[in-house]
Amino acid sequence: MANIYPWGDSRRYNSYSNYFKREFGGRVQKLTIDAGFTCPNRDGSVGVGGCTYCNNDAFNPSYCTPQKSVLQQIEEGIEFHKVRYRRANQFLAYFQAYSNTYAPIERLRELYGQALSHPQVIGLVIGTRPDCVDEEKLDYLQELNEKFYIAIEYGVESCYNKTLEQINRGHTFEKSVWAIEQTHKRGIRVGAHVIFGLPGETREQMLAEAKILSELPLNTIKFHQLQIIKGTAMEKQYQSNPELFNLFGMEEYFNFLADFIERLNPNFVIERFTGEAPPRYLAVPPWGHLRTDKLMARFEKLLEERNTWQGKLFMET
């Protein structure tokens, strides 16, 4: 008989798909939206050039373009996902590209209101930076949260200020902690995005982030192996100084992840373990041609072989 883990099912980590089944009784699909936002480290208010690793085009679906209205992107997204996920009839509008709270609150009300006016949209997932929220915006999202599913995902990327400075992030880890705590205080679901393999970070430093992050009031978390994307400042850095980088091989990364999630708070829902960019955007060859579902099957097999699971060592760290 399969083990049942603290989150209530037999998977060896607290999975996003099963979280939605518990929350809504079935599949809920995210619809990615590009609403034309930018970032404060691009427009000069904090910095210029953006994060050194970033080329947002590498992660946007084909139907996403700011030239289309939010409602048009939602309609096209529903049609796009019908092919693969026929049973999905509830959707979350996922404001993904760049920093999706980086605008006056009147503009946010307009854009979020458009999304929530669609009859099949039951809530919002908002990707942003921790320095792009304030008390007023969080209070507004708290109001929406009383009627809809609202989640904010913050790009934390690293717990180390030296790394954040090197990648031109433009904010500190302390700012991430503030934003996460303020969001949680208002009852809004809050997530964090973390990149593994950033230049200068050792394996020991990355593993230590499990304890640091586990102490935060997070609901969800996303992990992403560093990929060198064409056309970025990091590509130039990699070409000039490849010795600064220690890019993970697939098996090495999965073993690292297993070590990491053993130490991770089991209450955190893990949304994603790997990043997936189209091969044409990659300056360094990808791990073969395996899609995310195949990669996850290999990772779960590794967890089984190691007889480990999320949070196994959590109380010991």
C-alpha positions, 0 to 999 in steps of 0.5 A, a space after each residue: 500500500 502506498 504511503 500517504 504523505 503530510 499533504 494527503 496523497 501518495 506523491 513524494 512531494 506536495 504537487 501543484 496539480 494535486 493541490 488544485 484537486 484538493 482546492 477545487 475538486 478538479 483541474 484548473 488551468 493557468 492562462 498566460 497573459 502578457 499585459 505589456 508591463 515592464 520592470 523597474 530595472 529595465 526602465 531606469 527607475 532602479 536600473 537598466 538592462 533588466 536581470 542578466 539572465 532574462 529574455 521573457 520571449 523564451 517563456 511566453 506562449 505563442 498567443 501572448 502579445 500585449 497588442 491583444 487585449 487581456 480578454 482576447 488572450 484569455 479566449 485564445 488561451 482557452 482554445 489553445 489548452 482545449 487540445 491538451 486539457 479537454 476537462 479543464 473548464 475553470 481557469 486562472 489568468 496568469 499575468 506572467 511577463 515582466 513585473 505585473 504590479 508595476 503600474 498605477 493602481 488604476 491600471 491594475 484595476 482595469 487589467 485585472 478587472 478585464 480578466 475577472 470579467 470572463 465567466 470561466 476565470 475564477 482568479 488571478 496569478 500575478 507574477 511580480 517583483 517584491 519591490 513592485 508592491 506597496 500597501 495600497 496595491 496589496 490592500 486592493 488585492 486583499 479585496 479581490 481575494 475575498 471573491 476570487 482566488 488570488 495568488 502573487 508569485 514573487 521573483 526571489 531568485 536567490 537568498 543572497 544579496 551578493 548574487 542579486 547584485 551580480 545578476 542586476 536584480 535591483 532589490 535585496 532579499 530583505 525586500 523579498 521577505 517584506 513583500 512575502 510577509 505583507 502578502 501573507 498577512 492579508 490572507 493572499 496566497 504567496 509564492 516564490 521563484 528561485 533559480 539554482 545555478 546562478 554564478 558564484 553560488 556553491 552547492 552548499 549555499 544553494 542547499 542552505 536556502 532550503 532552511 531560509 525559505 522554509 521559515 517564510 510564510 509561503 504557500 507555493 514555490 517554483 524552482 528553475 535550473 539556470 539556462 543561458 538564454 540567447 540575447 541576454 547579458 548573461 550569455 555574453 558573461 558566459 562566453 567571456 568567463 565560462 569558468 564562473 558558471 557550473 551549469 547542472 547536468 540533468 542527473 546532477 540537478 535531480 540529485 541536488 533537488 532531492 537533497 533540497 526538498 528533503 530539507 524543505 517545508 512540507 507545507 509548501 506546494 511545489 509548482 515546478 522543478 525545472 524551466 523549459 525554454 524553446 531550444 532555439 533560445 538556448 545558448 547552451 544545449 538543453 538536456 536532450 529533448 525531454 518534455 517536463 512530464 518526462 523529466 518529472 517521471 525521472 525525478 519521481 523515480 529517483 525519489 522512490 529509489 532513494 526512498 525520500 520525500 519532501 520534508 523528510 529531513 525538515 525537522 532536522 535542519 
